[in-house]
């Protein structure tokens, strides 16, 4: 993800196809790894990475951001 290896992800023998929908159905352990990576990535450069407002940042079941078209056309 973003040219950054997610530690432990090699133990999963499945590929992920982005369907273009807003939802992803993953094993809980893999979702946890991806969520932690998003947290790491966003905190690594908060001015440039994940600049939008994170929605429900305290809800560990979600990883989503608000998109404002005027700011990011």
C-alpha positions in Angstrom: 0.0 0.0 0.0 1.6 3.3 -1.2 4.8 1.3 -1.8 4.9 0.4 1.9 4.8 -3.2 2.9 2.2 -3.9 5.6 3.8 -6.2 8.1 2.0 -9.5 8.4 0.0 -9.1 5.2 2.0 -11.8 3.4 0.2 -14.4 5.5 -3.0 -13.8 3.5 -3.1 -15.8 0.3 -5.9 -13.7 -1.3 -5.8 -10.8 -3.7 -7.8 -7.6 -3.3 -9.7 -6.3 -6.2 -11.0 -2.7 -5.9 -14.6 -2.9 -7.2 -15.1 0.9 -7.0 -17.7 0.6 -4.3 -17.4 2.2 -0.9 -17.2 -1.0 0.9 -14.6 -3.7 1.4 -15.2 -7.1 2.8 -12.0 -8.5 4.4 -10.9 -10.8 7.1 -10.9 -8.8 10.4 -7.1 -9.3 10.9 -6.4 -7.9 7.4 -8.7 -4.9 7.9 -6.9 -4.2 11.2 -3.6 -4.2 9.4 -4.9 -1.8 6.7 -6.5 0.5 9.3 -3.3 0.7 11.3 -1.4 1.5 8.1 -3.8 4.3 7.2 -3.2 5.7 10.7 0.6 5.5 10.2 0.4 7.0 6.7 -1.8 9.9 7.8 0.3 10.7 10.8 3.6 10.5 8.9 2.8 13.8 7.0 -0.5 15.3 8.3 -0.3 18.4 6.1 -0.2 16.4 2.8 -1.4 12.8 3.6 -5.1 12.4 4.3 -5.7 16.1 4.3 -9.5 15.8 4.4 -11.5 15.5 7.7 -11.5 11.9 8.9 -15.1 10.7 9.5 -15.6 8.8 12.8 -11.9 8.6 13.6 -12.7 7.0 16.9 -14.8 4.3 15.2 -12.3 1.5 14.5 -14.8 -0.2 12.2 -14.4 2.6 9.6 -11.7 4.2 7.6 -13.2 7.1 5.6 -12.7 10.8 4.9 -14.9 13.6 3.9 -14.5 14.7 0.3 -15.0 18.4 -0.4 -15.1 18.9 -4.2 -14.3 22.6 -3.9 -11.1 21.9 -2.1 -10.1 18.9 -4.3 -11.7 19.2 -7.7 
